[in-house]
Structures are given as C-alpha cells and as structure tokens.
C-alpha cells in the first residue's frame, strides 16, 4: 500500500521541534525583556543600583542574586534554553529583598513580583502564539 505525501509529512514532523524551539525562544526573550523593563520602572530610584541589578538569563540566575523567578515553557522545563529566570539584587544591590518585602523598620516597596505578575499573562499569550506559529512554520515548508 502506498501513502501519498508520507515523506513530506514525516519531514514536517521532524522539523516541528526545531521550529517550535525557535519561536518559543523568541517569545521568551521578548517577554523577559518586557517584564524586566516593568520591574525596572517599578524599582525605587534612589541610586539606580537596584534597577541596574534587574535582568534575565536563560537557565539559572547568576550567583548572589537575592530575588528570582522562572518562566518556563511548561512541557519543556528540562530542555536547555527554554527557561528564562528573571532576577534582581546581588552585589551593590543586596537590599533588593528588603525593598520588596520590607523589614521591621521599613515598609515594603514591592517592584519585582508586581512587575512579574503584570507581565505573566502577556507572556502566556505570547507563548501560545509562538507554539501555534512554530507548528504553522513547520507544516508550511
């Protein structure tokens, strides 16, 4: 029995993971940049060191950071490159957690998690579109 288009279909299935990986990586990068920009805007600006310490990295946060959160492409948590960690603090901005959560003598000035929560829904929508676009890209070759 001969199946018409079988080779083309198998090639499209093989291209699917790479096309999706490219689209997801692009979406994670855009979302991480957007979210860290929000965090920087929300951060107290007395010296500017706290805002300068906010960033993102694919994989783990750098050593010494005091606040971090991860955004993952859920089905691919273990896949290298499909996890973005946003972080703040460390070095001269060691006081990031004191600003975020407050102390006995100082009330909280949250900047990190409000920025993360604000950007989370946009990131989820962007990831959904990236997955769809990756599938379309793989099957339109």
C-alpha positions in Angstrom: 0.0 0.0 0.0 1.4 3.4 -1.0 0.6 6.5 1.1 0.7 9.7 -0.9 2.7 12.6 0.8 4.1 10.3 3.5 7.7 11.6 3.1 6.7 15.2 3.2 4.6 14.6 6.3 7.4 12.9 8.1 9.8 15.7 7.2 7.3 18.2 8.6 7.0 16.2 11.8 10.8 16.1 12.1 11.0 19.9 11.6 8.4 20.6 14.3 10.6 20.7 17.4 13.2 23.0 15.9 10.6 25.4 14.5 8.8 25.5 17.9 12.1 25.9 19.8 12.9 29.0 17.7 9.5 30.6 18.1 9.4 29.8 21.9 12.9 31.2 22.5 12.0 34.4 20.6 8.7 34.7 22.7 10.6 34.1 26.0 13.2 36.7 25.1 10.6 39.4 24.3 8.6 38.6 27.4 11.6 38.6 29.7 12.8 42.0 28.3 9.3 43.4 28.6 8.9 42.1 32.2 12.3 43.2 33.4 11.7 46.7 31.9 8.5 46.9 34.0 10.4 45.8 37.1 13.0 48.5 36.5 10.3 51.1 36.2 8.7 50.0 39.5 12.0 49.8 41.3 12.9 52.6 43.8 15.4 55.0 42.1 17.4 56.5 44.9 20.8 55.5 43.5 19.8 53.4 40.4 21.8 50.4 41.6 18.6 48.3 42.3 17.1 48.9 38.8 20.5 48.2 37.2 20.7 44.8 39.0 17.4 43.6 37.4 17.9 41.3 34.5 17.1 37.9 33.0 19.1 34.8 31.9 18.3 31.6 30.1 18.6 28.9 32.7 19.7 29.7 36.2 20.0 33.2 37.8 23.6 34.4 38.4 25.1 33.6 41.8 24.4 36.1 44.5 21.1 37.4 43.3 18.6 37.9 46.1 15.3 37.7 44.2 14.5 35.4 41.2 11.6 33.8 39.4 11.5 31.5 36.4 9.3 31.5 33.4 9.2 28.1 31.7 7.8 26.6 28.6 6.0 24.0 30.7 6.3 21.0 28.5 10.0 21.7 28.0 11.2 22.6 31.5 14.1 20.2 31.3 15.0 21.4 27.8 18.0 23.6 27.8 17.3 27.1 26.6 13.5 27.1 27.2 13.6 28.5 30.7 14.1 32.2 31.5 15.0 33.3 35.0 14.4 37.0 36.0 16.5 38.2 38.9 17.3 41.3 41.0 19.8 42.2 43.7 23.3 40.9 44.4 26.5 42.9 44.6 25.8 46.5 45.5 22.1 46.0 45.3 22.0 43.4 48.1 19.0 45.2 49.6 16.6 44.1 46.9 14.7 41.7 49.2 14.4 44.4 51.9 12.8 46.7 49.4 10.5 44.0 48.0 9.3 42.6 51.4 10.1 45.3 53.9 11.8 45.0 57.3 10.8 45.6 60.9 11.8 49.3 60.5 10.8 49.8 56.9 7.6 49.2 54.9 7.7 47.2 51.7 8.3 48.9 48.3 7.4 46.0 46.0 8.8 46.2 42.5 9.8 42.7 41.5 6.7 40.5 41.9 4.2 43.2 40.8 6.2 43.5 37.6 6.3 39.8 37.2 2.6 39.3 37.8 1.8 42.2 35.3 3.9 40.6 32.6 2.9 37.0 33.2 -0.4 37.0 31.3 1.1 38.7 28.3 3.9 36.1 28.3 1.4 33.2 28.5 -0.5 34.6 25.5 2.8 35.2 23.6 4.0 31.6 24.3 0.7 30.3 23.0 1.0 32.2 19.8 4.7 31.1 19.5 3.7 27.4 19.7 1.0 27.9 17.0 3.4 29.9 14.8 6.1 27.2 15.2 3.6 24.5 14.2 2.5 26.5 11.2 6.1 27.2 10.2 7.0 23.5 10.3 4.0 22.4 8.3 4.2 25.2 5.7 7.6 24.1 4.5 
